[in-house]
Amino acid sequence: MVRFLPFGYWTNRLIRALGARNFRVVKDEPSAKVWVVFTVVVEFGHTVAFGIFVWFMASDMQTDYAGAVWNMLLNLLVNVYPAMAQRYNRLRILNAFNLDLKQMPDWDLPA
């Protein structure tokens, strides 16, 4: 599942093959904290977009059932899948660095 994400396995292999041998999105605890905040922000954006797509889908249900089905499938692909992948990656990072998401407001993030 995570192999095909923008910072997944295959993307990292491609970037390393192009010359960035030490490419890492998460290098240490400060970068892990920044990445966790990034995943929260991106997940929120996908949740808002999910709501907009559901509204379009509901309006299509009255006139165009096939269009509503296509909107639902597109919504799953564009919003639900990335949000679930963000949650998966965030939990992996939190566990790897023994971080607690409830303490996020107290983190000292690099500028």
N, C-alpha and C positions, 0 to 999 in steps of 0.2 A: 504494500500500500504506500509506504513512504518513499519508495524508490523513484517515483515519478513526480515528486513535488518540486517546486522551484529551488529548494535547497536540499533535495533528496540525494540518494546515492548516485544516480546517473548524472545529475547535474554537477555534483562534486567531482566525479571522475572526469567529466569533460573539462571543467575549469582547471583541474590539476594537469590534464593532458596538454592544455594550452599554455602551460608554463608556470602556473601558480602552485608550486609544490607544497607550500605550507598553508594552503587555504583552509580555514576553519571558520565556521560561523560562530561557534561557541568555543573560545580558547581557554577561558578561566572564569572564575566566579563573577567578576564584574560584567563580562560580556554575556554570561548566562543570565544575569539579572536583566540586562538590557533586552535580551532576546525574549525572556518571559514577558516583559512589559509589551514588547512588539506583538507577541502572539495574542495577548489580551486585547490590544487595540484592533488588530486585524480580525479577530473573532467577532468583536462587536460590530465591525463594518459588515461582515458577512451576515450577521444576525439582522441588521437593519435591511440589507438587501434581500434577505429571505422574506421579511415581512412585506416588502414592496412586491416581490414576485408572487407571494400568496394573494395579495390584493388583485394583481393582474389576473391571476389564475381564477379567482372567484368571479371577477367580472367577465371572463371568457366563458365560464361555465354556463352562463345564461344564453349565450348566442353560439359559441363555437366550442363544442366539447373536445374536438381533436386539438384545437389550439390550447385548451386548458391542460390537456395531457402533455403536450410539448413543453408548455411552461413549467409544469411540474417536473418533468425529466431534466430540463435545463436548470431548474432551481436546485435539484439534487446534485447535479454535476458541478455547478458554479458556486453554490453557497454551502450546502450541507456537507459535502465531502471535504472542502478545505477547512471548515470550522471543526469538524471532527479530527482532521489531521493536526490542526493547531493544538487541540486539547491533548492529543496523543503525544506530540512533540514536547509540549509544555510539561506534562507529567514526567516524561523521561528526563528532561533537564532538571526539574525540581528534585527528582530522586537522585540523579547523578551528583548533584552538588549539595544535597541535604538542605534544601531551601524550603521555606514555608510560604505559601501564597498569601496566607492571612497576614504575614508581616511585611508584605510588599510596600505599604506606605512608609515604612521605616527604613527601607533600603536607601543607601547612598549610591545613586547612579552617577556614572561618569558623564560629564557635560558633552 
